[in-house]
Amino acid sequence: MKIIVILAALLCLSACASRPYAIIDGSRSIASDPENVDVIFIGIDGKMYPNGFSYKTLEPGVHLLQVATSKAGWRNAHSYLPFMLNAEPCKRYILTAQHDNSLTRDDGSWSVNLLRVEPVESCLTSHPEVE
């Protein structure tokens, strides 16, 4: 009887153990470009995160991100912009902040830059149906 219960529990756990996911990464800015800096995610789909984060896994689908630049403005303030992302399964989205130039200190003088999209090999290995 114990074996049946253990097998049922293992079967249930393996069925819902993992699903395909996407990753947002704001910690890989271009080092050779002083106006390209890391971003901090402070909100996803209306849920705000006061301390923010630079890396997070997401369910695949459309998400509205609130993205803050890590470069402080002229009043030492950090501004944020909304960014719509259609996250595909098993993909890593590298996002950065691209500022206009170092002389401009207007907090609105930057944009969110989708630097590149990379496959997540561990996710692809777990989910070969995703390509």
C-alpha positions, 0 to 999 in steps of 0.5 A: 500500500505504501508503494502505491501511495509513493508512486502516485505522489511521484507521478503527480509531482513529475506531471506538474514539476516544470513547465516551459518558462522565459527569463528576463535579464537586466544585468548584461549591459554593453560595457564598451558603451557608457550610455548603455546600462543595466535595468531593474525590473520594478513591476510585472503586469501591474504587480510592483516590487519596491526593491526591484530585481534584475533577473526573473523567470516568467510564464510565457506570454505577453507581459507589461514590465515596469523597467527602471534605469540603473543610472541616476538622473540629475536629481539622483532619481531613477526613472522608469518606463513601461515595456511590453514583452511577448515572452516565448518559452525557453528564451532569455530576453536581455534588456538594457537602458540606452541613454541619449548621452552623458550630457543630458540629465533629463530623467526621460532621456533613455529607452528600453533596449532589447539587446538580444534574445538567447535560448535557455538550454536547460529549458530546451533540454527539459522541454524538447517540444519547444523549438 
